[in-house]
Amino acid sequence: MSPGVWPSPPSSDSSFDEDEVNYRLKPYWPKYFPLFKRRGFRLDTVRDVKDHYKQSGAPRSVSEWLRGLDDDALCPDPGLPDNLFRATRIIDGTKMMVKAVHRASRELDIIRFLSSHPMRRHPMNHCIPVHALIDMAEESMTFIVMEQWSSQLVFNEPSCSLFKFLAAIKQSIEHIVFMHRHSIAHLDISLRNLLTDYMGHYAYIDFELSRKFTDSGSPLVTGRRGTELPPECTPDSFYDPYKVDVWALGILILRACKLSGFCIPELVELVKPMLHENPTQRPAMEMIMHAFDRMLSSIPHQRLQMLPQFNH
């Protein structure tokens, strides 16, 4: 199969890290089609992308852009940034996502760490499985090949029980605890960066803004970045990155409650101190995890089986 046509997708605004090696790359994907095939992966075609949107529903702009294209041509999904490309594992048809990053980027450093042995086996490390890191040293680029999970969260369904919803929240808490234990701040926690495999597993994505700190002191960062920003994140201020994660996680939990219909009082009370305007008054992630576990153990089994308070 030849790469075929290579139209320009609709442009979209997206935030990016301003540091030299942490910007979003724009590979010419057809160039790498033979490389991925040798590594056991097939870059997706227009037909594949159309099939994907038949299941999930495509925005009108995407549908119009796909109309009339050669089904066998490689297709940069117009719903994705330029540094992402859909792919398929040839041996079994498993859907993959390929991300191009600078080989000296913080994101790649963090992905390598979280995907290393024994880190990837830790039960609190909720990351999407990475199946390959394809290094392109001469181009200062690395391709991260990971499983393709969905942003259509299960707890947004009427059949989701309170137990399943709280299991998702527990994983979203555990992974931030795991990252903070290893001196990593995510710095862009939000519902849009939480995915599921539809088998009870949830994972954070997008470590473009994340930072791994080398000293044991209290690190400070500056700049307005991320989606859910606490009040201390003014353009010229320095602030605690871990307390930014605490605030953002609190917002994520509240948005998940509204989305799911599970605005239970116990969870709302858990979130309140996470959203304190003074970052020094926000609890550490370890305290939040322990408080969540105590809350979960206090809820009767019968109540955990209840369904949302409204129909979607």
Backbone bond lengths (Angstrom), bond angles and torsions (degrees), N, CA, C in turn:
res aa  C-N    CA-C-N  psi(-1)  N-CA   C-N-CA  omega(-1)  CA-C   N-CA-C  phi
1 M - - - 1.457 - - 1.523 109.49 -
2 S 1.292 117.67 129.82 1.460 121.46 177.13 1.514 109.90 -84.99
3 P 1.359 117.68 157.67 1.455 119.87 179.30 1.518 112.71 -59.00
4 G 1.328 118.65 -30.71 1.461 120.42 177.65 1.513 112.46 74.69
5 V 1.324 115.91 -157.56 1.459 120.17 -177.25 1.517 110.14 -68.17
6 W 1.317 115.46 157.17 1.463 120.08 179.97 1.519 109.14 -137.82
7 P 1.353 116.85 73.67 1.461 120.01 -177.78 1.516 111.34 -72.53
8 S 1.319 115.58 160.34 1.459 120.72 177.65 1.520 109.17 -86.85
9 P 1.344 118.21 123.04 1.465 120.43 179.80 1.515 111.00 -72.02
10 P 1.341 116.55 163.95 1.466 119.71 176.44 1.515 110.34 -59.25
11 S 1.311 117.23 138.30 1.461 120.13 -179.43 1.509 109.78 -76.96
12 S 1.340 115.35 152.74 1.458 120.11 176.99 1.513 108.59 -145.83
13 D 1.330 116.56 146.64 1.452 120.80 178.88 1.506 109.50 -77.54
14 S 1.317 117.65 139.15 1.463 121.66 177.01 1.513 108.63 -149.84
15 S 1.343 115.87 144.28 1.446 120.32 179.38 1.521 109.80 -76.80
16 F 1.313 116.51 154.17 1.455 119.18 178.75 1.510 109.07 -151.39
17 D 1.335 115.79 157.47 1.443 122.21 177.07 1.524 108.54 -75.61
18 E 1.322 117.26 133.40 1.450 120.66 -172.60 1.521 112.73 -82.62
19 D 1.324 119.94 -11.29 1.450 121.16 -179.70 1.519 110.67 -64.62
20 E 1.304 115.81 151.23 1.462 121.88 -170.34 1.513 113.78 -55.52
21 V 1.332 117.97 -42.17 1.469 119.53 -175.19 1.521 112.82 -101.00
22 N 1.322 117.76 12.30 1.454 120.01 -178.50 1.529 112.67 -119.77
23 Y 1.334 116.15 19.76 1.447 119.69 177.08 1.525 109.57 -84.19
24 R 1.333 116.83 164.71 1.465 120.95 179.28 1.517 110.16 -82.04
25 L 1.311 115.44 128.16 1.455 121.16 -178.61 1.528 110.86 -81.68
26 K 1.334 115.62 163.18 1.460 121.84 177.77 1.530 108.89 -132.48
27 P 1.330 117.73 75.05 1.466 119.57 -178.62 1.525 112.07 -66.82
28 Y 1.325 115.96 153.70 1.460 121.04 169.51 1.525 105.78 -90.22
29 W 1.323 115.59 92.41 1.458 122.36 -167.22 1.526 115.09 -58.86
30 P 1.340 120.39 -37.70 1.477 118.39 -179.60 1.526 113.43 -56.18
31 K 1.321 116.56 -28.56 1.466 120.66 179.21 1.524 111.75 -59.30
32 Y 1.340 116.54 -29.45 1.462 120.46 -171.70 1.526 112.81 -101.54
33 F 1.332 117.21 4.65 1.467 120.07 179.68 1.524 112.28 -54.41
34 P 1.356 120.52 -49.34 1.479 120.34 179.13 1.517 112.64 -63.32
35 L 1.329 117.29 -36.13 1.462 121.01 179.59 1.518 110.99 -60.82
36 F 1.327 117.20 -48.94 1.463 120.32 -179.10 1.528 111.02 -65.55
37 K 1.327 117.20 -36.43 1.459 120.19 178.96 1.522 110.73 -62.79
38 R 1.329 116.58 -39.66 1.472 120.07 177.27 1.521 111.51 -64.64
39 R 1.316 116.77 -29.72 1.470 121.11 -179.19 1.524 111.96 -89.61
40 G 1.347 117.55 2.99 1.459 120.60 174.91 1.516 115.35 94.08
41 F 1.336 117.16 17.30 1.458 121.15 -178.87 1.534 109.70 -128.09
42 R 1.322 115.50 146.12 1.459 121.11 177.20 1.522 109.26 -116.40
43 L 1.328 116.57 121.71 1.458 120.05 175.47 1.526 109.10 -65.40
44 D 1.312 116.90 139.12 1.458 120.87 -171.59 1.529 112.86 -73.89
45 T 1.326 113.79 152.59 1.453 122.67 179.99 1.524 111.01 -101.17
46 V 1.323 114.59 176.87 1.463 119.93 175.34 1.525 110.33 -56.66
47 R 1.344 116.95 -40.83 1.465 120.89 179.36 1.531 110.56 -60.43
48 D 1.322 116.97 -43.35 1.471 120.74 179.39 1.527 111.02 -61.31
49 V 1.325 116.22 -44.19 1.460 120.01 -177.75 1.527 110.55 -67.77
50 K 1.333 116.94 -38.49 1.463 119.86 175.40 1.524 110.72 -61.15
51 D 1.331 116.91 -42.28 1.468 120.80 178.56 1.521 110.74 -62.39
52 H 1.320 115.72 -39.68 1.470 119.70 179.29 1.524 110.63 -60.35
53 Y 1.328 116.44 -45.25 1.456 119.53 -176.39 1.520 112.60 -78.43
54 K 1.330 118.04 -17.64 1.464 119.66 171.98 1.526 110.21 -63.61
55 Q 1.326 116.07 -33.38 1.466 120.61 -179.29 1.523 112.20 -83.68
56 S 1.323 117.10 -38.76 1.466 119.53 -173.37 1.520 113.51 -101.57
57 G 1.332 117.40 -13.07 1.458 119.92 -177.60 1.515 111.50 85.77
58 A 1.332 116.92 126.51 1.457 121.16 -175.89 1.520 111.11 -106.78
59 P 1.336 118.03 139.63 1.472 120.01 171.21 1.527 109.85 -58.89
60 R 1.313 115.58 153.91 1.471 119.84 -176.22 1.526 111.86 -57.58
61 S 1.360 116.67 -40.42 1.461 120.01 -178.59 1.522 111.38 -62.69
62 V 1.346 116.63 -36.50 1.463 120.85 179.37 1.524 110.10 -70.12
63 S 1.335 117.13 -44.52 1.468 121.14 179.52 1.524 111.28 -59.37
64 E 1.325 116.09 -43.13 1.459 119.83 -179.99 1.514 111.39 -65.98
65 W 1.328 116.44 -38.21 1.467 120.19 -179.55 1.523 111.53 -67.32
66 L 1.334 117.44 -36.32 1.462 121.46 -178.13 1.527 112.26 -76.17
67 R 1.341 116.90 -25.09 1.451 120.65 -175.11 1.535 110.87 -62.66
68 G 1.318 115.86 129.66 1.459 120.60 175.53 1.509 114.95 88.54
69 L 1.350 118.57 -5.70 1.461 120.70 178.45 1.528 110.60 -78.35
70 D 1.323 116.15 153.83 1.459 122.77 176.86 1.526 108.91 -65.70
71 D 1.340 117.55 120.93 1.462 121.33 -176.67 1.521 112.85 -60.55
72 D 1.324 118.15 -24.70 1.465 121.07 -177.17 1.526 113.00 -91.92
73 A 1.323 117.44 -1.43 1.460 120.32 -179.89 1.520 110.32 -78.68
74 L 1.332 116.65 147.51 1.454 119.88 172.09 1.520 108.92 -60.83
75 C 1.323 114.90 144.30 1.460 118.01 -172.36 1.522 112.11 -131.13
76 P 1.335 117.39 112.65 1.468 119.65 170.07 1.524 108.09 -75.91
77 D 1.331 117.36 106.19 1.464 121.21 -175.63 1.526 109.91 -52.35
78 P 1.331 117.59 118.12 1.469 119.86 -178.32 1.515 113.40 -66.85
79 G 1.328 116.88 -11.38 1.454 120.08 176.98 1.517 113.31 -87.02
80 L 1.356 117.02 0.90 1.459 121.85 -177.75 1.521 110.76 -118.93
81 P 1.342 117.92 156.17 1.468 120.46 171.80 1.533 110.54 -63.48
82 D 1.325 116.28 163.92 1.458 121.09 -176.38 1.525 113.88 -64.69
83 N 1.328 117.55 -21.07 1.465 119.84 -177.32 1.524 112.81 -89.71
84 L 1.336 118.11 5.31 1.465 122.18 177.81 1.525 110.46 -118.28
85 F 1.342 115.60 144.47 1.464 120.14 178.93 1.524 108.56 -146.95
86 R 1.321 115.99 135.59 1.459 120.36 177.52 1.527 109.84 -76.10
87 A 1.336 115.55 147.27 1.460 120.40 -179.38 1.522 109.13 -149.17
88 T 1.327 115.82 170.95 1.459 123.01 -179.79 1.515 108.97 -133.84
89 R 1.345 116.33 134.32 1.460 119.00 174.54 1.522 108.33 -76.32
90 I 1.323 117.11 122.70 1.453 122.38 -169.78 1.526 112.15 -63.45
91 I 1.317 118.19 -38.62 1.462 121.05 -171.42 1.522 112.66 -65.87
92 D 1.339 118.35 -31.49 1.467 119.29 -174.92 1.532 114.18 -139.05
93 G 1.333 117.90 1.64 1.458 120.37 177.74 1.515 115.32 79.04
94 T 1.337 117.79 8.50 1.462 120.57 178.84 1.527 110.08 -62.88
95 K 1.339 116.01 132.89 1.458 120.52 -178.45 1.525 110.16 -78.59
96 M 1.324 114.86 135.44 1.455 122.40 -176.63 1.528 110.08 -124.30
97 M 1.317 114.68 164.31 1.455 121.78 171.18 1.527 106.94 -128.07
98 V 1.326 115.76 131.37 1.457 121.26 178.83 1.521 108.60 -108.03
99 K 1.323 116.20 131.44 1.455 120.94 177.78 1.522 109.22 -121.73
100 A 1.327 117.03 129.04 1.453 122.41 177.50 1.523 109.05 -95.22
101 V 1.345 116.24 125.43 1.461 121.27 179.34 1.525 109.03 -133.17
102 H 1.306 116.11 157.56 1.458 120.26 174.01 1.524 108.59 -66.42
103 R 1.321 117.04 137.40 1.474 119.62 -174.33 1.527 112.46 -69.85
104 A 1.334 117.52 -10.33 1.465 120.54 175.77 1.523 111.78 -107.54
105 S 1.324 117.16 12.95 1.468 120.45 -176.07 1.523 112.02 -75.49
106 R 1.330 115.37 154.49 1.463 119.95 174.76 1.522 110.19 -64.19
107 E 1.324 116.74 -35.37 1.461 119.83 -178.90 1.514 111.28 -58.88
108 L 1.327 117.58 -47.03 1.460 120.69 -179.85 1.519 110.68 -63.93
109 D 1.321 117.28 -40.37 1.460 121.42 178.96 1.529 110.42 -59.49
110 I 1.333 116.61 -42.80 1.466 120.99 -179.32 1.527 110.91 -71.14
111 I 1.334 117.55 -41.11 1.468 120.66 177.47 1.528 110.45 -61.56
112 R 1.328 117.28 -43.11 1.472 120.32 177.60 1.525 110.60 -58.64
113 F 1.322 115.57 -43.30 1.461 119.63 -178.60 1.523 111.13 -66.24
114 L 1.344 117.36 -50.36 1.457 120.87 -176.72 1.534 112.20 -67.04
115 S 1.333 117.46 -24.65 1.462 121.51 -177.92 1.522 112.47 -97.09
116 S 1.318 117.33 1.18 1.458 120.83 -177.94 1.521 110.86 -79.02
117 H 1.322 115.41 163.83 1.468 120.87 174.75 1.521 107.37 -91.49
118 P 1.352 122.35 130.35 1.472 125.49 9.33 1.530 114.17 -96.80
119 M 1.337 118.53 9.21 1.458 120.62 -174.98 1.530 112.23 -56.82
120 R 1.337 116.63 -41.32 1.470 119.32 -175.68 1.520 112.04 -67.34
121 R 1.339 118.11 -17.76 1.459 121.43 -179.64 1.523 113.09 -91.32
122 H 1.319 117.40 -7.11 1.462 119.69 -177.24 1.526 109.10 -70.17
123 P 1.334 118.18 131.80 1.478 120.96 -175.78 1.524 114.28 -64.82
124 M 1.332 118.46 -16.81 1.462 120.42 179.30 1.532 112.50 -96.06
125 N 1.311 116.92 -0.70 1.465 121.12 179.80 1.523 108.48 -92.51
126 H 1.319 116.38 92.80 1.467 121.01 -175.78 1.530 109.91 -96.88
127 C 1.327 115.01 78.63 1.459 121.48 177.83 1.521 109.42 -115.17
128 I 1.316 116.18 151.34 1.460 119.85 173.19 1.530 108.34 -65.38
129 P 1.335 118.71 131.87 1.467 120.65 -179.32 1.528 112.51 -58.51
130 V 1.329 115.48 130.45 1.463 122.41 176.33 1.516 108.20 -97.70
131 H 1.336 117.14 124.68 1.463 121.94 -175.39 1.520 113.10 -98.45
132 A 1.317 117.78 -18.45 1.463 119.91 178.46 1.514 110.15 -164.01
133 L 1.330 115.17 146.39 1.458 122.92 168.35 1.524 105.73 -120.40
134 I 1.325 116.70 110.91 1.461 121.70 -176.07 1.523 107.76 -103.75
135 D 1.340 114.76 108.53 1.455 120.58 -173.63 1.525 111.05 -88.36
136 M 1.333 115.75 131.03 1.464 122.78 176.66 1.529 107.22 -118.18
137 A 1.331 115.15 77.39 1.468 120.46 -172.47 1.519 112.29 -59.16
138 E 1.354 116.28 -39.96 1.461 119.48 -176.90 1.522 112.29 -67.83
139 E 1.320 117.33 -16.70 1.460 121.48 179.47 1.529 111.86 -112.08
140 S 1.338 116.57 7.19 1.470 122.41 -179.52 1.520 111.67 53.20
141 M 1.343 116.07 41.33 1.471 121.37 -174.53 1.524 109.34 -140.02
142 T 1.331 115.29 148.63 1.462 121.52 174.20 1.524 108.40 -132.52
143 F 1.328 115.89 137.76 1.462 121.14 175.17 1.528 108.75 -96.51
144 I 1.321 116.41 125.42 1.466 122.33 174.29 1.525 107.20 -97.78
145 V 1.334 117.06 118.18 1.466 121.46 -179.88 1.525 107.38 -105.69
146 M 1.320 116.41 112.44 1.463 121.20 -175.96 1.525 109.84 -128.95
147 E 1.335 115.43 162.52 1.460 119.52 177.82 1.530 110.34 -63.54
148 Q 1.318 115.92 146.41 1.458 121.85 179.52 1.533 108.85 -90.53
149 W 1.326 116.39 106.37 1.450 122.11 176.76 1.530 109.05 -101.30
150 S 1.315 117.21 177.43 1.457 121.18 -171.27 1.522 112.17 -114.67
151 S 1.335 114.78 145.79 1.464 120.64 173.74 1.524 111.68 -88.86
152 Q 1.357 116.69 -3.04 1.469 120.99 177.12 1.534 108.08 -82.36
153 L 1.308 116.00 87.02 1.460 121.43 -169.06 1.523 112.06 -67.93
154 V 1.326 115.50 138.34 1.463 121.85 -175.39 1.515 111.49 -62.41
155 F 1.344 117.47 -34.73 1.471 117.66 -177.55 1.522 112.40 -73.95
156 N 1.311 116.97 6.95 1.463 121.37 172.07 1.526 111.00 -95.85
157 E 1.326 116.60 19.47 1.458 121.67 -177.83 1.532 110.03 -115.93
158 P 1.329 118.17 144.46 1.474 121.30 -178.42 1.521 113.59 -60.95
159 S 1.333 117.35 -24.86 1.466 120.25 -177.01 1.525 113.08 -86.53
160 C 1.317 117.10 0.30 1.472 120.39 -178.96 1.533 109.92 -76.45
161 S 1.310 116.63 127.08 1.469 121.30 179.47 1.526 109.91 -84.42
162 L 1.329 115.11 164.78 1.462 119.94 176.05 1.526 110.29 -59.79
163 F 1.323 117.45 -36.47 1.472 120.84 179.57 1.529 110.86 -60.70
164 K 1.344 116.88 -46.54 1.465 120.33 -179.61 1.517 111.16 -65.50
165 F 1.332 116.27 -37.72 1.460 119.90 178.60 1.526 110.76 -64.21
166 L 1.323 117.04 -47.00 1.466 120.35 -179.38 1.526 111.48 -67.58
167 A 1.332 117.14 -29.80 1.472 120.08 175.51 1.529 110.25 -63.79
168 A 1.337 116.54 -38.45 1.468 120.55 177.34 1.526 110.37 -66.91
169 I 1.329 117.36 -43.14 1.458 120.96 179.04 1.524 110.38 -63.81
170 K 1.325 116.78 -39.72 1.469 120.88 178.83 1.526 110.99 -59.08
171 Q 1.332 116.70 -42.98 1.462 119.69 179.13 1.521 111.56 -66.20
172 S 1.336 116.50 -37.33 1.465 119.35 179.54 1.530 111.01 -66.80
173 I 1.330 117.11 -29.91 1.465 121.50 176.17 1.526 110.25 -76.57
174 E 1.333 116.14 -47.77 1.464 120.70 -175.87 1.518 112.30 -57.03
175 H 1.330 116.98 -41.87 1.455 117.89 -174.72 1.525 111.84 -67.91
176 I 1.330 117.28 -35.48 1.461 119.51 177.29 1.525 110.21 -69.34
177 V 1.334 117.23 -37.70 1.466 119.88 173.87 1.523 109.69 -58.82
178 F 1.328 116.87 -45.67 1.463 122.15 -179.78 1.529 110.73 -60.39
179 M 1.320 116.67 -44.52 1.465 119.91 -179.99 1.528 110.90 -64.99
180 H 1.326 117.30 -44.98 1.464 119.83 -179.04 1.515 111.29 -64.44
181 R 1.318 117.94 -35.17 1.470 120.35 176.89 1.523 111.46 -60.20
182 H 1.320 115.74 -27.56 1.476 120.56 -178.92 1.528 111.34 -107.03
183 S 1.337 115.68 25.60 1.471 122.67 172.58 1.521 112.95 61.66
184 I 1.344 117.07 36.85 1.458 122.19 177.17 1.528 108.25 -119.27
185 A 1.323 115.96 130.00 1.462 121.93 171.70 1.523 108.22 -108.10
186 H 1.329 116.91 132.28 1.463 119.89 -178.03 1.529 111.18 -72.76
187 L 1.322 117.23 -50.19 1.466 125.28 174.68 1.528 114.79 70.83
188 D 1.319 118.31 8.64 1.466 120.16 171.24 1.528 110.42 -150.26
189 I 1.327 115.86 46.57 1.462 121.08 177.70 1.520 109.06 -71.48
190 S 1.331 116.79 125.66 1.457 121.67 176.78 1.517 108.39 -165.32
191 L 1.331 116.19 164.38 1.461 119.77 178.96 1.522 111.90 -61.03
192 R 1.324 117.73 -31.73 1.462 119.89 -179.29 1.526 111.63 -68.66
193 N 1.328 116.67 -18.53 1.461 120.74 179.21 1.526 112.46 -104.75
194 L 1.332 116.59 20.42 1.464 122.30 176.02 1.527 108.18 -117.79
195 L 1.333 116.96 122.42 1.461 122.16 -177.15 1.523 110.31 -121.46
196 T 1.341 116.41 166.78 1.461 122.10 178.32 1.519 110.65 -135.87
197 D 1.325 116.00 155.44 1.471 121.05 175.11 1.524 110.92 -101.42
198 Y 1.339 117.76 7.44 1.474 124.15 -178.77 1.524 112.80 65.94
199 M 1.313 117.87 12.71 1.471 121.46 177.63 1.529 110.41 -122.24
200 G 1.327 115.50 28.21 1.453 119.94 177.15 1.508 115.16 88.57
201 H 1.330 117.36 5.39 1.457 120.89 -179.15 1.527 110.29 -109.82
202 Y 1.335 115.05 138.67 1.464 122.15 177.72 1.520 108.67 -125.77
203 A 1.333 116.46 148.70 1.456 120.02 -177.65 1.518 110.42 -149.52
204 Y 1.331 114.88 146.79 1.456 120.25 171.95 1.527 109.52 -83.34
205 I 1.324 114.96 150.49 1.459 121.23 173.03 1.522 108.58 -128.07
206 D 1.320 115.19 -179.61 1.459 123.61 171.64 1.524 111.79 65.54
207 F 1.324 115.34 83.16 1.464 121.46 178.29 1.530 111.08 -102.11
208 E 1.334 116.82 24.94 1.463 120.88 -178.05 1.523 112.24 -62.01
209 L 1.322 116.87 -34.55 1.463 120.76 -178.29 1.526 112.53 -97.69
210 S 1.314 117.87 -4.99 1.466 121.74 -173.86 1.526 111.22 -67.42
211 R 1.324 114.76 154.75 1.461 120.94 179.96 1.512 109.80 -133.24
212 K 1.326 115.99 137.78 1.468 122.23 173.20 1.518 107.23 -112.02
213 F 1.326 115.47 123.96 1.459 120.93 -174.40 1.522 110.08 -101.26
214 T 1.326 115.83 142.54 1.466 120.59 -173.25 1.519 113.20 -97.48
215 D 1.336 118.75 -24.59 1.461 119.47 179.70 1.519 110.16 -95.13
216 S 1.306 115.52 166.99 1.467 120.78 -176.05 1.523 112.52 -94.99
217 G 1.319 117.55 3.98 1.454 120.51 -179.33 1.517 111.93 -77.94
218 S 1.329 114.82 -162.77 1.457 120.76 179.29 1.527 108.56 -99.54
219 P 1.333 118.19 102.79 1.460 120.60 -175.17 1.519 111.97 -72.98
220 L 1.315 115.55 154.91 1.449 122.32 175.14 1.528 108.53 -128.88
221 V 1.320 116.75 143.43 1.458 121.96 176.20 1.522 108.50 -128.80
222 T 1.315 116.15 167.26 1.458 120.52 -179.80 1.514 110.16 -138.58
223 G 1.338 116.31 164.11 1.458 121.53 179.23 1.516 112.08 102.51
224 R 1.326 116.74 144.83 1.469 121.76 179.25 1.522 108.63 -90.88
225 R 1.313 117.03 104.85 1.453 121.95 -179.10 1.523 109.01 -137.28
226 G 1.309 115.93 170.02 1.448 119.67 178.30 1.511 112.40 84.77
227 T 1.325 114.76 178.51 1.468 121.71 -173.85 1.524 111.87 -98.43
228 E 1.330 116.77 -50.36 1.472 122.24 -176.83 1.520 108.18 -104.27
229 L 1.324 116.69 96.49 1.465 120.81 -173.29 1.522 111.86 -103.32
230 P 1.340 118.26 130.10 1.464 121.55 176.28 1.528 110.49 -75.06
231 P 1.338 117.48 168.27 1.472 120.72 -173.39 1.516 114.39 -63.63
232 E 1.329 119.41 -24.10 1.465 120.03 -177.71 1.525 113.29 -74.98
233 C 1.327 117.06 -10.49 1.468 120.84 -176.63 1.523 111.20 -84.06
234 T 1.322 115.60 67.71 1.458 120.63 173.47 1.525 108.38 -89.25
235 P 1.343 118.26 160.30 1.468 120.62 -171.63 1.521 115.46 -54.49
236 D 1.331 118.12 -36.32 1.464 120.21 -173.45 1.527 113.55 -107.08
237 S 1.332 117.43 8.44 1.462 119.46 -175.47 1.524 111.59 -91.82
238 F 1.339 115.82 159.85 1.460 122.61 171.39 1.526 107.40 -111.01
239 Y 1.329 116.64 137.49 1.457 119.44 -172.99 1.518 110.89 -147.64
240 D 1.337 114.54 163.81 1.461 123.28 -177.78 1.532 109.36 -76.62
241 P 1.334 118.79 115.57 1.470 119.99 -176.97 1.524 113.39 -65.87
242 Y 1.329 117.52 -30.49 1.460 120.27 179.94 1.525 111.25 -68.31
243 K 1.331 116.89 -36.71 1.460 120.09 178.92 1.531 110.89 -73.53
244 V 1.328 117.44 -24.85 1.468 120.74 171.46 1.526 109.67 -64.03
245 D 1.345 116.63 -43.44 1.462 120.87 177.09 1.524 111.58 -61.17
246 V 1.332 116.81 -40.18 1.468 120.60 179.92 1.526 109.91 -61.61
247 W 1.330 116.43 -47.35 1.474 120.36 178.37 1.528 110.72 -59.32
248 A 1.336 116.35 -49.85 1.464 120.85 -176.42 1.522 111.40 -62.68
249 L 1.332 116.94 -37.15 1.463 120.00 177.69 1.525 110.64 -66.48
250 G 1.324 116.99 -38.44 1.459 119.84 176.16 1.523 111.58 -60.19
251 I 1.325 116.81 -43.51 1.468 121.07 177.03 1.525 110.30 -63.52
252 L 1.335 117.07 -42.52 1.473 120.79 178.15 1.526 110.53 -57.30
253 I 1.333 116.72 -45.47 1.468 120.37 -177.92 1.535 110.30 -63.24
254 L 1.317 117.33 -43.05 1.463 119.68 179.24 1.524 111.61 -64.58
255 R 1.316 116.92 -41.06 1.472 119.82 178.09 1.528 110.34 -65.93
256 A 1.334 116.86 -37.89 1.466 120.38 178.03 1.521 110.90 -66.06
257 C 1.339 116.80 -37.66 1.472 120.57 176.78 1.523 110.55 -60.73
258 K 1.315 116.51 -45.91 1.467 120.90 -179.28 1.523 110.55 -65.72
259 L 1.332 116.42 -41.36 1.456 121.06 -178.20 1.524 111.35 -66.49
260 S 1.324 116.60 -37.30 1.461 121.29 -174.19 1.523 113.52 -89.07
261 G 1.340 117.61 -22.95 1.452 120.53 -174.22 1.510 113.05 87.49
262 F 1.343 117.24 11.15 1.468 121.46 -179.21 1.530 110.46 -108.78
263 C 1.316 117.55 65.30 1.464 121.16 176.69 1.526 109.52 -86.43
264 I 1.314 116.16 66.81 1.460 120.13 -175.84 1.533 109.67 -78.07
265 P 1.325 118.22 140.93 1.475 121.64 -174.59 1.525 112.85 -57.34
266 E 1.342 117.07 -38.52 1.473 119.75 -177.64 1.527 111.76 -60.27
267 L 1.325 116.02 -39.16 1.463 119.84 -178.34 1.527 110.70 -73.77
268 V 1.316 116.61 -37.44 1.462 120.28 177.14 1.528 110.21 -62.08
269 E 1.331 117.04 -41.75 1.467 120.71 177.98 1.517 111.36 -64.71
270 L 1.330 117.00 -36.18 1.471 121.59 177.90 1.523 110.59 -61.88
271 V 1.330 116.49 -37.43 1.464 121.24 -174.04 1.527 112.28 -78.03
272 K 1.315 118.22 -29.70 1.468 121.48 -172.93 1.529 113.63 -48.46
273 P 1.334 119.34 -53.63 1.478 117.72 -179.48 1.520 113.49 -67.32
274 M 1.339 118.17 -21.18 1.457 121.22 178.26 1.525 111.31 -67.93
275 L 1.349 116.24 -21.98 1.461 121.43 -177.03 1.526 112.15 -106.33
276 H 1.321 117.06 21.97 1.464 120.44 177.48 1.532 109.02 -63.32
277 E 1.325 116.82 135.45 1.467 120.03 -178.69 1.509 112.55 -63.45
278 N 1.331 117.16 -29.26 1.468 121.47 177.06 1.527 108.08 -88.97
279 P 1.338 119.28 111.80 1.471 120.10 -175.78 1.521 113.89 -59.86
280 T 1.329 117.74 -27.55 1.470 119.36 -179.70 1.520 111.31 -69.26
281 Q 1.349 117.52 -18.30 1.454 121.47 179.82 1.529 112.51 -91.61
282 R 1.315 117.62 -4.77 1.463 119.90 177.33 1.529 109.61 -79.38
283 P 1.325 117.84 140.38 1.474 120.32 -179.91 1.524 111.34 -70.44
284 A 1.316 115.09 155.01 1.463 120.60 173.77 1.527 108.82 -73.15
285 M 1.332 116.24 160.03 1.455 120.22 -176.76 1.525 112.43 -62.34
286 E 1.311 118.47 -33.02 1.471 120.73 177.82 1.523 110.22 -60.80
287 M 1.332 117.19 -43.17 1.461 121.25 179.42 1.524 110.53 -65.19
288 I 1.330 116.83 -39.01 1.465 120.76 179.48 1.524 110.34 -63.79
289 M 1.328 116.55 -42.41 1.465 119.91 -179.63 1.530 110.89 -63.36
290 H 1.319 116.71 -43.79 1.464 119.33 -179.75 1.527 110.97 -66.24
291 A 1.329 117.06 -39.30 1.462 120.53 178.01 1.524 110.81 -64.57
292 F 1.341 116.77 -38.63 1.462 120.59 178.29 1.527 110.14 -64.76
293 D 1.329 117.71 -43.98 1.468 120.90 -179.49 1.525 110.98 -62.17
294 R 1.337 116.89 -39.68 1.464 119.83 177.49 1.525 110.09 -65.10
295 M 1.325 116.97 -42.11 1.459 121.13 178.78 1.524 110.42 -61.12
296 L 1.342 116.56 -45.74 1.461 121.07 -177.47 1.529 111.23 -62.63
297 S 1.326 117.06 -40.84 1.460 120.37 -178.82 1.525 112.46 -69.87
298 S 1.334 117.22 -17.94 1.468 120.46 -178.49 1.527 112.66 -88.35
299 I 1.327 117.82 -9.09 1.465 121.03 -177.31 1.530 109.39 -88.78
300 P 1.314 118.97 123.82 1.466 121.83 -178.49 1.537 111.31 -59.72
301 H 1.322 114.71 148.79 1.463 121.07 -178.32 1.530 111.61 -56.64
302 Q 1.305 117.02 -42.13 1.461 120.56 -178.17 1.526 111.53 -61.97
303 R 1.334 115.86 -38.40 1.467 119.24 179.52 1.522 110.73 -68.80
304 L 1.321 118.16 -32.33 1.460 121.11 179.74 1.526 112.37 -64.56
305 Q 1.331 116.74 -19.92 1.473 120.33 -179.28 1.525 112.70 -87.84
306 M 1.346 116.66 -2.95 1.476 118.20 -176.11 1.520 110.78 -70.05
307 L 1.332 114.80 156.23 1.461 122.60 -178.63 1.525 108.96 -99.58
308 P 1.331 119.03 170.89 1.460 121.72 -176.85 1.533 112.49 -57.32
309 Q 1.323 114.43 158.78 1.454 121.28 -177.72 1.528 113.28 -79.67
310 F 1.341 116.33 -4.30 1.463 119.33 177.08 1.508 107.85 -149.16
311 N 1.338 116.60 161.57 1.452 122.48 177.91 1.525 109.21 -94.85
312 H 1.330 115.44 140.26 1.465 120.72 179.48 1.526 109.41 -85.69
